[in-house]
Amino acid sequence: MKFKKTLCLILAMAMMLLLVACGGETPEASGNSGNSGNTGNAGNAGGNDTASNIKIGVILVGDETEGYSLAHMNGIKEAAAELGIPDSQIVWKYKVEENSTCYDSAVDLVGQKCNLIISNSYGHQTFMVQAASEYPDVTFVAMTGDFAAISGCSNFKNAFTGVYESRYVSGVVAGMKLKELLDNGTLTKDTQPKSFDADGNVKIGYVGAFSYAEVVSGYTAFYLGIKSIVPNVVMEVMYTNSWFDIDKEGAAAEALIANGNVIIGQHADSTGAPAATQKLLDNGTICYSVGYNVDMLGTAPTAALTSATNNWKVYYKHAFECIMNGKTLEADWAKGYTDDAVAITELGKSCAAGTAEKVAEVEAALKNGTLKVFDTNNFTVGGQKVTTAPVDMSFMDWSTMTAIYQGETIDAIKDGYFAESEFRSAPYFSLRIDGITEDADPVQ
């Protein structure tokens, strides 16, 4: 969820969105912006008769050099290849900032006859719904967005994955490594006193981009995954206030390791944290890394254990098939392990013996529903079991505390677990559970 929402943007967009009616008259499209091009799957034209029914526009916050956008690019290309959609029917726009450039890009894609337009960053959302309101015959999907269902705009959609599930599994991988270090005597309070708190809990760290619900959901799932293997752990979260900043992410990892944290997880898009962890491991510090989006073994061959990742192909294939066959996409889509929409990457050679078997066991439990990541029996808030968790689904102008789009307030506790991404696709988990602390000041 790429969320760079500022108060001025919210105020301006609030006024605009309240005045713009969905399904209104379609104005003339603008010309080519010059930021488009075709790349990807090699020549599957003619592979599917219905492929001629779709032309896809893709608005990316990054490009192939940034793990999050690369994962989306790969998913789109893989889905298109399987469905016989040729390169000529995919138009790419790279490094589109979360401002009016996104709207301009969307309008340009309409002008290029795209009938499905996708953006991959949360900050694109308000500009995508603006375009959707003006072009009712085009389907717009704001990936990771959160107000499509309450926007009143029937051609505007949101989608995400249950990536918190793969973060939990990556935490299990980290927990297996931590248990190995404790069991074989490599990690003890005598040899590594900074790696234990005053109560004897082992310290782990996490590099987070922002303190948004998606990040909180992810780091909590990661922590609970570790805790399922090694119960006596605490976690420190350090923010960078950036989705992609190699230097800040590396500095955060170094600071966390200096504080004694043994495992470093991340919800940030660069290789900064794994690279810093590998450097310190090479110099004799006990520390290991769990990444995000892409395999980090090339960057950290002995420090990296695995990465939590999304299989975006699952959603994109679904979306493309709907458009190709004249079906309507759902306003919210979110799938996890049951639909193979999330996964972890290859296990690194430093993983503990038995990790693959344990991962298979946990993944099977997630798929058949016998394991719930946020089971309320496994965490407390303020020392108390959580029995209710009201969540306001409205899209808010936080400067005035008023709803731009009014949604229901739901209780996210369902059958003894916090039902993440079941009431809408975007995460809404915002509980601060016991055992995790957040640094007040982001890395500078």
Salt bridges, closest charged atoms under 4 A:
ASP63 OD2 - LYS95 NZ 3.45
GLU82 OE2 - LYS313 NZ 2.80
GLU82 OE1 - LYS317 NZ 2.97
GLU98 OE1 - LYS4 NZ 3.70
ASP108 OD2 - LYS93 NZ 2.74
GLU180 OE1 - LYS177 NZ 2.82
ASP183 OD2 - LYS179 NZ 2.72
GLU214 OE2 - HIS267 NE2 3.45
ASP269 OD2 - LYS2 NZ 2.04
GLU330 OE1 - HIS318 NE2 2.81
ASP340 OD1 - LYS367 NZ 3.54
GLU361 OE2 - LYS358 NZ 3.09
GLU422 OE1 - LYS414 NZ 2.77
GLU438 OE1 - ARG432 NE 3.21
